[in-house]
């Protein structure tokens, strides 16, 4: 049993990692493009369609969310990568989600960034 715990610590010492730690995820999942990367946090942005009742039409709107970035994924995830986040307990004032997995690397999304700039 002790060897098993030591192995887990070597993989990821982060207690708020959903894979190696004891953070439980629940609720909604979102896919988005990383627009900001800090030490233990990322910000993603994704588009959604919202209905405008007055005009009886849909408009595109962008949503920005902050998520906790586990230490075991810090090297893999870069800006412009497509990632998946899931809801968890509130970790800080603005962070209520955690990164689950990386879907695409930035090579596949480089055209998107050129068109927005």
N, C-alpha and C positions, 0 to 999 in steps of 0.2 A: 504494500500500500504506500509506503514512503517513497519508493522509487517512482511510482506513478505521479505523486504530487510534485516531486523534484523535476520530472520530465515536463510537466505542465508549466512550472515556473520558468524553465529554460526557454520554452516556446514563447510565452507572453506573460510578463509580470503584471500586466494591467488587470486590476480587479473589475473594471467596468467594460471588459471585453465580452461580447455575447457568445463567443466560441470557447475561449479559455477561462474566462472569469465567471462571476456569478450574477451577471446582469440578465434579467429575463426580458424578452421582447414580446410585444403584444400589439394588436391593433393594425393600423394601416401601414402599407408599404408604398414607397414612392421611388420612381426612377428619375434621375436628373443628372445634369452636367455640372461638374465641379467648377465653380467660378472663383472660389477663395479657399486657400489651404493655409491653416495655421498649425501650431504644434500639436494640439489634441482636438482640433475642430476643423470641419470643412463646411462650406456653404454650397448648396446646390440650387439650381434654377431649372424650372420646367414650365412648359406652356400648358394652359388648359383653356377650355371653352366655357365662358360664362354667359348666361342668358340675361338679356336686358329686357325687362318686362314692358317698358314704355315703347320701345321700337319693335318689339316682338322679333328680335334677331339675336344671334350669338356674336360675341366678340372674343378675340384672343387676349388672354392676360397671362402675365408671367408671375410665378410664385417663387419666393426665395425662402429656403429653410436651412437651418443650421443643424449639424449632426456631430456626434462624438466620433472621433477617429481613433480606433484602438491602435496600440503601439505595434502590433503584429502586422498591420496593414499600411503603416505610414510610408514605407519605402515603395510599395506597389502603386499607390494612388497619387496621381499628379493632377494639375489643373487641366481641364478639358476632357477628363475621363468621364465615362458614363458609369454611374454607380447606383446601387440599390440601398435604400435606407428603410428602417422599420422603427415604429414607435416603441418607446420604453418609458420608464418612470422619469420624471423631471430630474435632470442632472445639474442644471443651473437655470438661470433666469431665462435664457433663450434656447437652451438645448434640451429637446424632448425626444430626440431620435438618435439612432446609432447606425453606423455603416455596417451592412451585412456582407456585401460582396461587390466586386468590380465586374462590370459587364463588358465594357469595351475600353481599349486603351486610346490614347490621344491621336494615334495615327488615323483611325477611322473617323474622328470627329474634327479634323483640322479644317475641312472645307466649311463646316458650320461657323467656326470662329472667324474665318476670313470674310464671310458674308455679313457678319454682324459688325465688323469694325470699319 
